[in-house]
Amino acid sequence: MKKSTYLLIAIVALACAIPYVASPYLLRLSITIISGISVAMCLNVVLGYMGYPSLCQAVFYGIGGYTMALATLRLGLSPWVALVLSPISAFVIGYLVAIPFLKLRSMFFAIGTMALTGVVNVIIVNFPSVTGSDAGLRNIPSLLETETGFFYLEMALLVLLIIATRLVEKSYWGRILVAIRDDEDLAPNLGINTAKYKRTTFAVSAAATGVAGAIFMSYQTYINSNYFTVGASFTALAACVIGGAGTLLGPIYGGLVVIGLPETLRAMAVWRPSFVGAVLVAVIILSPGGVSRGLQMLSVLIGKRRETYKAAGSLAKRGEG
């Protein structure tokens, strides 16, 4: 755990230096990647700790973004007021979605949430006067004036999500989520109100995702129906699985692979999807538990080898003596 903490501090420290050394393109790319990792962090609590593979995370991301857009463009509110409203709207809708859908389990839950994403996308497309449909809504007021400011705002959100995940992981609430994940049928016999914990966790995850969506849409001052797609939800799910669902740093590793790699390989044009696919397959084959658990196993293996070499060295010295 200490190694993970030190590694996290190093990653954050290096990331904070990006605005001072990066080109404008790299800075924009970093903001996009960090926003995607934040969404994966939100999903990680539902998928990794509670055990529910949600495919509607893009819905809450879009709800946060549309709350920001409609509150500022239609109601004339300050972007910062809209930022406060975004998690509230995402929480309410997330809780309402959780009531029927969390009665489903495993792949049935995944299929149900995927269908919900498709339905919401169709609704958004067919109300162009409100949502802008495929054309989208433009000129959304910005929270901040500079890209550097948005970078640090995104970093602050990500750090808060990491800290919150760590607190949940070590809390009574987190232990209940793990109990639900491991044996949901047994949990009620232990006096756990599974419905309450599942719905609240799902809604809080939706609210945090809504904040991420509001910040990013304010950054690019534009939103359209493409943010409500199943593909966008699957990207967050893939980032969690490949990085290591249920681990603290897993969504960061997975986000760099699933979100960062395709963006940095745009110059490869036709070969880019094949190369990215090959990398994903390699990660899944070599480390089924994700990148994070693979690194943990590698660290343990290296530690054992060091102990073996030390033991062999001490035995050799005794033999010489």
C-alpha positions as CSV (number, residue, x, y, z in Angstrom):
1,M,0.0,0.0,0.0
2,K,2.9,2.3,0.8
3,K,4.3,1.6,-2.7
4,S,1.0,2.4,-4.3
5,T,0.8,5.7,-2.3
6,Y,4.3,6.7,-3.4
7,L,3.6,5.8,-7.0
8,L,0.3,7.8,-6.9
9,I,2.1,10.9,-5.5
10,A,4.8,10.5,-8.2
11,I,2.2,10.2,-11.0
12,V,0.3,13.3,-9.7
13,A,3.5,15.3,-9.4
14,L,4.6,14.5,-12.9
15,A,1.2,15.2,-14.3
16,C,1.1,18.6,-12.6
17,A,4.2,19.6,-14.5
18,I,2.6,18.9,-17.9
19,P,1.3,22.5,-18.5
20,Y,4.9,23.9,-18.2
21,V,6.5,21.5,-20.7
22,A,3.7,20.4,-23.0
23,S,2.6,21.8,-26.4
24,P,-1.0,23.1,-26.7
25,Y,-2.0,19.8,-28.4
26,L,-0.5,17.7,-25.6
27,L,-2.2,19.8,-23.0
28,R,-5.6,19.4,-24.7
29,L,-4.9,15.7,-25.0
30,S,-4.1,15.5,-21.3
31,I,-7.3,17.2,-20.3
32,T,-9.3,14.7,-22.4
33,I,-7.5,11.7,-20.9
34,I,-7.8,12.9,-17.3
35,S,-11.6,13.5,-17.9
36,G,-11.9,9.9,-19.2
37,I,-10.0,8.5,-16.3
38,S,-12.3,10.4,-13.8
39,V,-15.3,8.7,-15.4
40,A,-13.5,5.3,-15.1
41,M,-12.8,6.1,-11.4
42,C,-16.5,6.7,-10.8
43,L,-17.5,3.5,-12.5
44,N,-14.8,1.6,-10.6
45,V,-16.8,1.8,-7.4
46,V,-19.9,0.3,-9.0
47,L,-18.1,-2.3,-11.1
48,G,-15.0,-3.2,-9.0
49,Y,-16.3,-2.9,-5.5
50,M,-20.0,-3.5,-5.8
51,G,-19.7,-6.0,-8.7
52,Y,-22.2,-4.4,-11.2
53,P,-21.0,-3.9,-14.8
54,S,-22.8,-0.7,-15.7
55,L,-23.0,0.4,-19.4
56,C,-24.8,3.6,-18.8
57,Q,-22.0,5.8,-17.4
58,A,-22.1,7.9,-20.5
59,V,-25.7,8.9,-19.6
60,F,-24.6,10.5,-16.4
61,Y,-21.6,12.1,-18.1
62,G,-24.0,13.6,-20.6
63,I,-26.5,14.7,-18.0
64,G,-23.8,16.6,-16.2
65,G,-22.8,18.2,-19.5
66,Y,-26.3,19.1,-20.6
67,T,-27.1,20.5,-17.2
68,M,-24.1,22.8,-17.6
69,A,-25.1,23.7,-21.1
70,L,-28.9,24.3,-20.6
71,A,-28.4,26.1,-17.2
72,T,-26.0,28.6,-18.7
73,L,-27.4,29.0,-22.2
74,R,-31.2,28.7,-21.6
75,L,-31.4,30.0,-18.0
76,G,-28.5,32.4,-18.0
77,L,-27.0,31.0,-14.8
78,S,-23.3,31.2,-13.9
79,P,-21.2,28.2,-15.0
80,W,-20.2,27.7,-11.3
81,V,-23.9,27.5,-10.3
82,A,-24.5,25.1,-13.1
83,L,-21.5,23.0,-11.9
84,V,-23.3,22.7,-8.5
85,L,-26.6,21.7,-10.3
86,S,-24.9,19.0,-12.5
87,P,-24.2,16.4,-9.7
88,I,-27.6,17.0,-8.2
89,S,-29.4,16.3,-11.5
90,A,-27.2,13.3,-12.1
91,F,-27.7,12.0,-8.6
92,V,-31.5,12.2,-8.9
93,I,-31.6,10.4,-12.2
94,G,-29.0,7.9,-11.1
95,Y,-31.1,7.0,-8.1
96,L,-34.3,6.7,-10.2
97,V,-32.4,4.4,-12.6
98,A,-31.0,2.3,-9.8
99,I,-34.4,1.4,-8.4
100,P,-35.5,-0.9,-11.2
101,F,-32.1,-1.8,-12.8
102,L,-30.3,-2.9,-9.7
103,K,-32.8,-5.6,-9.3
104,L,-31.0,-7.2,-12.2
105,R,-27.6,-8.9,-11.8
106,S,-24.5,-9.7,-13.8
107,M,-24.9,-9.6,-17.5
108,F,-28.6,-8.9,-17.3
109,F,-27.8,-5.6,-15.5
110,A,-25.2,-4.8,-18.2
111,I,-27.7,-5.5,-21.0
112,G,-30.3,-3.4,-19.2
113,T,-28.1,-0.4,-18.7
114,M,-26.9,-0.7,-22.3
115,A,-30.5,-0.6,-23.5
116,L,-31.1,2.4,-21.3
117,T,-28.1,4.2,-22.9
118,G,-29.6,3.5,-26.3
119,V,-33.0,4.8,-25.3
120,V,-31.6,8.0,-23.8
121,N,-29.6,8.6,-27.0
122,V,-32.7,8.3,-29.2
123,I,-34.6,10.7,-26.9
124,I,-31.8,13.2,-27.1
125,V,-31.6,13.0,-30.9
126,N,-35.3,13.5,-31.3
127,F,-35.5,16.7,-29.2
128,P,-33.2,19.0,-31.2
129,S,-34.9,22.2,-30.0
130,V,-33.7,21.4,-26.5
131,T,-30.6,19.3,-26.9
132,G,-29.4,20.4,-30.3
133,S,-29.4,16.7,-31.4
134,D,-26.3,15.8,-33.5
135,A,-25.6,19.4,-34.2
136,G,-25.2,20.0,-30.5
137,L,-25.2,23.1,-28.3
138,R,-22.3,25.6,-28.8
139,N,-20.8,28.6,-27.0
140,I,-21.3,27.1,-23.5
141,P,-19.7,29.6,-21.0
142,S,-16.4,28.4,-19.6
143,L,-15.7,27.9,-16.0
144,L,-12.1,29.1,-16.5
145,E,-10.4,31.3,-19.0
146,T,-7.2,29.2,-19.7
147,E,-6.5,25.6,-20.6
148,T,-4.0,25.4,-17.8
149,G,-6.7,26.3,-15.4
150,F,-8.9,23.5,-16.8
151,F,-6.0,21.1,-16.5
152,Y,-5.6,21.7,-12.8
153,L,-9.3,21.6,-12.3
154,E,-9.5,18.2,-13.9
155,M,-6.5,17.1,-11.9
156,A,-8.2,18.3,-8.7
157,L,-11.3,16.3,-9.5
158,L,-9.3,13.2,-10.2
159,V,-7.3,13.5,-7.0
160,L,-10.6,14.0,-5.0
161,L,-12.0,10.9,-6.6
162,I,-8.9,8.9,-5.8
163,I,-9.1,10.0,-2.1
164,A,-12.8,9.3,-2.0
165,T,-12.3,5.8,-3.4
166,R,-9.5,5.1,-0.9
167,L,-11.8,6.2,2.0
168,V,-14.6,4.0,0.7
169,E,-12.2,1.1,0.3
170,K,-11.3,1.3,4.0
171,S,-14.7,2.2,5.4
172,Y,-17.6,0.1,6.7
173,W,-19.5,1.2,3.5
174,G,-16.7,-0.3,1.4
175,R,-16.8,-3.6,3.2
176,I,-20.5,-3.8,2.7
177,L,-20.0,-3.2,-1.1
178,V,-17.4,-6.0,-1.2
179,A,-19.8,-8.3,0.7
180,I,-22.5,-7.5,-1.9
181,R,-20.1,-8.3,-4.7
182,D,-18.9,-11.6,-3.2
183,D,-22.3,-13.0,-2.1
184,E,-25.3,-10.8,-2.4
185,D,-27.7,-13.5,-1.3
186,L,-25.8,-13.9,2.0
187,A,-25.5,-10.2,2.7
188,P,-29.2,-9.7,3.8
189,N,-28.8,-12.5,6.3
190,L,-26.1,-10.4,8.0
191,G,-28.5,-7.5,8.5
192,I,-27.3,-5.5,5.4
193,N,-29.9,-3.5,3.6
194,T,-28.4,-4.2,0.1
195,A,-31.0,-2.2,-1.8
196,K,-30.1,1.0,0.1
197,Y,-26.4,0.6,-0.2
198,K,-26.6,-0.3,-3.9
199,R,-28.9,2.6,-4.9
200,T,-27.0,5.2,-2.9
201,T,-23.6,4.0,-4.3
202,F,-24.9,4.0,-7.8
203,A,-26.4,7.5,-7.5
204,V,-23.2,8.9,-5.9
205,S,-21.2,7.5,-8.7
206,A,-23.6,9.0,-11.2
207,A,-23.3,12.4,-9.4
208,A,-19.5,12.4,-9.6
209,T,-19.7,11.4,-13.3
210,G,-22.0,14.4,-13.8
211,V,-19.4,16.7,-12.4
212,A,-16.8,15.3,-14.8
213,G,-19.1,15.8,-17.7
214,A,-20.0,19.4,-16.7
215,I,-16.3,20.4,-16.4
216,F,-15.3,18.9,-19.7
217,M,-18.3,20.4,-21.6
218,S,-17.5,23.8,-20.1
219,Y,-13.9,23.3,-21.3
220,Q,-14.7,22.6,-24.9
221,T,-17.9,24.9,-24.9
222,Y,-19.8,22.3,-27.0
223,I,-21.9,19.2,-26.4
224,N,-24.0,16.9,-28.7
225,S,-25.8,13.5,-28.5
226,N,-22.6,11.6,-29.1
227,Y,-21.8,11.7,-25.4
228,F,-24.8,9.4,-24.7
229,T,-23.5,6.4,-26.8
230,V,-23.0,2.8,-25.7
231,G,-19.4,3.1,-27.1
232,A,-18.6,5.9,-24.6
233,S,-19.9,3.8,-21.7
234,F,-18.0,0.7,-22.9
235,T,-14.7,2.8,-23.0
236,A,-15.1,3.5,-19.3
237,L,-15.9,-0.1,-18.6
238,A,-12.9,-1.3,-20.6
239,A,-10.6,1.1,-18.8
240,C,-11.7,-0.3,-15.4
241,V,-11.4,-4.0,-16.5
242,I,-8.0,-3.6,-18.3
243,G,-6.5,-1.4,-15.5
244,G,-7.9,-3.7,-12.8
245,A,-11.4,-3.3,-11.5
246,G,-11.6,-3.0,-7.7
247,T,-8.1,-1.5,-7.4
248,L,-7.3,2.1,-6.5
249,L,-4.9,2.8,-9.5
250,G,-6.5,0.4,-12.0
251,P,-8.7,3.1,-13.7
252,I,-5.6,5.3,-14.2
253,Y,-3.6,2.5,-15.9
254,G,-6.6,1.4,-17.9
255,G,-7.5,5.0,-18.9
256,L,-3.9,5.5,-20.2
257,V,-4.2,2.4,-22.3
258,V,-7.9,2.6,-23.5
259,I,-8.2,6.4,-23.8
260,G,-4.7,7.7,-24.1
261,L,-3.3,5.2,-26.5
262,P,-5.9,5.7,-29.3
263,E,-5.5,9.5,-29.0
264,T,-1.8,9.5,-29.3
265,L,-1.8,7.1,-32.3
266,R,-4.1,9.2,-34.5
267,A,-1.2,9.6,-36.9
268,M,-1.3,5.9,-37.6
269,A,-4.7,6.3,-39.3
270,V,-5.8,2.9,-40.7
271,W,-3.4,0.9,-38.5
272,R,-4.4,2.6,-35.2
273,P,-7.4,0.4,-34.3
274,S,-5.5,-2.8,-35.0
275,F,-2.5,-1.7,-32.9
276,V,-4.7,-0.6,-30.1
277,G,-6.7,-3.9,-30.2
278,A,-3.4,-5.9,-30.2
279,V,-2.3,-4.0,-27.0
280,L,-5.6,-4.6,-25.3
281,V,-5.6,-8.3,-26.1
282,A,-2.0,-8.6,-24.9
283,V,-2.9,-7.0,-21.6
284,I,-5.9,-9.3,-21.1
285,I,-3.9,-12.4,-21.9
286,L,-0.8,-11.5,-19.9
287,S,-2.6,-10.1,-16.9
288,P,-6.3,-11.2,-16.7
289,G,-6.7,-9.3,-13.4
290,G,-5.7,-6.0,-15.1
291,V,-2.6,-4.0,-15.3
292,S,-2.7,-3.0,-11.6
293,R,-2.8,-6.6,-10.4
294,G,-0.2,-7.6,-12.9
295,L,2.2,-4.9,-11.5
296,Q,1.5,-6.1,-8.0
297,M,2.3,-9.7,-8.9
298,L,5.5,-8.6,-10.7
299,S,6.5,-6.6,-7.5
300,V,5.9,-9.7,-5.4
301,L,7.9,-11.9,-7.7
302,I,10.8,-9.4,-7.7
303,G,10.7,-9.3,-3.9
304,K,10.8,-13.1,-3.7
305,R,13.7,-13.3,-6.0
306,R,15.6,-10.7,-4.0
307,E,15.0,-12.7,-0.9
308,T,16.2,-15.9,-2.6
309,Y,19.4,-14.2,-3.8
310,K,20.0,-12.9,-0.3
311,A,19.5,-16.3,1.2
312,A,21.8,-17.9,-1.3
313,G,24.4,-15.3,-0.6
314,S,24.2,-15.8,3.1
315,L,24.5,-19.6,2.7
316,A,27.5,-19.1,0.4
317,K,29.2,-16.9,3.0
318,R,28.6,-19.5,5.7
319,G,30.1,-22.2,3.4
320,E,33.2,-20.1,2.9
321,G,33.5,-19.6,6.6
